[in-house]
Amino acid sequence: MTHEKKVLIKRYQNRKLYDTRNSTYVTLDDIAKMIRAGEDVYIQDNSKHDDLTAVTLTQIIFEEGKKNKFTLPLTTLKKIIQDGGGSIRDFFEKTIDTGVDQLTKAKEGAEQVIDKVKEVLTPDAEGNILQEVLLKTQDFSKKIDEKIKSTVESVTHVTALQNEVKNLRKKIAILEKKLTDYEK
């Protein structure tokens, strides 16, 4: 986070939220803005001193969903509810692991296609085509690695990961078609 200290927000029995740093009452929207600005926010029940951060952040997500600012896909919401007692963190970790596995399989599939291309090519044609394919594969591999890294860093982008897997599958299909056309 950009700030060294957590911003302590106290929640009173009347549900008002008080920013102890700025000595002012704040709203859920204000807290959302703080988080978007990179501030580390800690929300505490004023009387019991319980940590209410997760509950409050969930409430912010709910409120933004009502305003259509942010919504998770219905399948994701249903899966979170179906998992019941499991934590949302566990859910997203499983989802990311599945996405990473799919990306790895797609990468392996692309490598297999390249190996098939190597077997079919004549030595003269192999140099140019192989070099081009290898360059594209390296670029493709870098993009996959970057995507995996960014996905792990930001769990809220699970949908983007699923779209990337679809795109990778399409690219593999294109490579396989090119290989089939080349073999003819």
Contacts in CASP RR format, 6 or more apart in sequence:
PFRMAT RR
TARGET T0000
AUTHOR 0000-0000-0000
METHOD contacts of the structure
MODEL  1
MTHEKKVLIKRYQNRKLYDTRNSTYVTLDDIAKMIRAGEDVYIQDNSKHD
DLTAVTLTQIIFEEGKKNKFTLPLTTLKKIIQDGGGSIRDFFEKTIDTGV
DQLTKAKEGAEQVIDKVKEVLTPDAEGNILQEVLLKTQDFSKKIDEKIKS
TVESVTHVTALQNEVKNLRKKIAILEKKLTDYEK
1 38 0 8 1.000
1 39 0 8 1.000
1 40 0 8 1.000
2 37 0 8 1.000
2 38 0 8 1.000
2 39 0 8 1.000
3 38 0 8 1.000
3 39 0 8 1.000
3 40 0 8 1.000
5 40 0 8 1.000
6 40 0 8 1.000
6 41 0 8 1.000
6 42 0 8 1.000
7 19 0 8 1.000
7 20 0 8 1.000
7 21 0 8 1.000
7 34 0 8 1.000
7 39 0 8 1.000
7 40 0 8 1.000
7 41 0 8 1.000
7 42 0 8 1.000
8 19 0 8 1.000
8 20 0 8 1.000
8 21 0 8 1.000
8 42 0 8 1.000
8 44 0 8 1.000
9 17 0 8 1.000
9 18 0 8 1.000
9 19 0 8 1.000
9 20 0 8 1.000
9 26 0 8 1.000
9 31 0 8 1.000
9 41 0 8 1.000
9 42 0 8 1.000
9 43 0 8 1.000
9 44 0 8 1.000
9 56 0 8 1.000
10 17 0 8 1.000
10 18 0 8 1.000
10 20 0 8 1.000
10 43 0 8 1.000
10 44 0 8 1.000
10 45 0 8 1.000
10 46 0 8 1.000
11 17 0 8 1.000
11 18 0 8 1.000
11 43 0 8 1.000
11 44 0 8 1.000
11 45 0 8 1.000
11 46 0 8 1.000
11 52 0 8 1.000
11 56 0 8 1.000
12 18 0 8 1.000
12 46 0 8 1.000
12 47 0 8 1.000
13 46 0 8 1.000
13 47 0 8 1.000
16 25 0 8 1.000
17 25 0 8 1.000
17 26 0 8 1.000
17 27 0 8 1.000
17 28 0 8 1.000
17 30 0 8 1.000
17 31 0 8 1.000
17 43 0 8 1.000
17 56 0 8 1.000
18 24 0 8 1.000
18 25 0 8 1.000
18 26 0 8 1.000
18 46 0 8 1.000
19 25 0 8 1.000
19 26 0 8 1.000
19 30 0 8 1.000
26 34 0 8 1.000
28 56 0 8 1.000
28 59 0 8 1.000
28 60 0 8 1.000
28 63 0 8 1.000
29 63 0 8 1.000
31 41 0 8 1.000
31 43 0 8 1.000
31 56 0 8 1.000
31 60 0 8 1.000
32 60 0 8 1.000
32 64 0 8 1.000
34 41 0 8 1.000
35 41 0 8 1.000
35 57 0 8 1.000
35 60 0 8 1.000
41 53 0 8 1.000
42 51 0 8 1.000
42 53 0 8 1.000
43 51 0 8 1.000
43 52 0 8 1.000
43 53 0 8 1.000
43 55 0 8 1.000
43 56 0 8 1.000
44 50 0 8 1.000
44 51 0 8 1.000
44 52 0 8 1.000
45 52 0 8 1.000
61 70 0 8 1.000
64 70 0 8 1.000
65 71 0 8 1.000
72 80 0 8 1.000
73 159 0 8 1.000
76 95 0 8 1.000
76 158 0 8 1.000
76 159 0 8 1.000
79 91 0 8 1.000
80 88 0 8 1.000
80 91 0 8 1.000
83 90 0 8 1.000
83 91 0 8 1.000
89 155 0 8 1.000
92 155 0 8 1.000
92 158 0 8 1.000
95 158 0 8 1.000
96 151 0 8 1.000
96 152 0 8 1.000
96 155 0 8 1.000
96 158 0 8 1.000
96 161 0 8 1.000
99 151 0 8 1.000
99 161 0 8 1.000
99 162 0 8 1.000
99 165 0 8 1.000
100 148 0 8 1.000
100 151 0 8 1.000
100 152 0 8 1.000
102 165 0 8 1.000
102 168 0 8 1.000
103 144 0 8 1.000
103 147 0 8 1.000
103 148 0 8 1.000
103 161 0 8 1.000
103 164 0 8 1.000
103 165 0 8 1.000
103 168 0 8 1.000
106 144 0 8 1.000
106 165 0 8 1.000
106 168 0 8 1.000
106 169 0 8 1.000
106 171 0 8 1.000
106 172 0 8 1.000
107 140 0 8 1.000
107 141 0 8 1.000
107 144 0 8 1.000
107 168 0 8 1.000
109 172 0 8 1.000
110 137 0 8 1.000
110 140 0 8 1.000
110 168 0 8 1.000
110 171 0 8 1.000
110 172 0 8 1.000
110 175 0 8 1.000
111 137 0 8 1.000
113 172 0 8 1.000
113 175 0 8 1.000
113 176 0 8 1.000
113 179 0 8 1.000
114 133 0 8 1.000
114 134 0 8 1.000
114 137 0 8 1.000
114 175 0 8 1.000
116 179 0 8 1.000
117 129 0 8 1.000
117 130 0 8 1.000
117 133 0 8 1.000
117 179 0 8 1.000
117 182 0 8 1.000
118 126 0 8 1.000
118 130 0 8 1.000
120 179 0 8 1.000
120 182 0 8 1.000
120 183 0 8 1.000
121 127 0 8 1.000
121 129 0 8 1.000
121 130 0 8 1.000
140 171 0 8 1.000
144 168 0 8 1.000
147 161 0 8 1.000
147 164 0 8 1.000
150 157 0 8 1.000
151 157 0 8 1.000
151 158 0 8 1.000
151 160 0 8 1.000
151 161 0 8 1.000
END
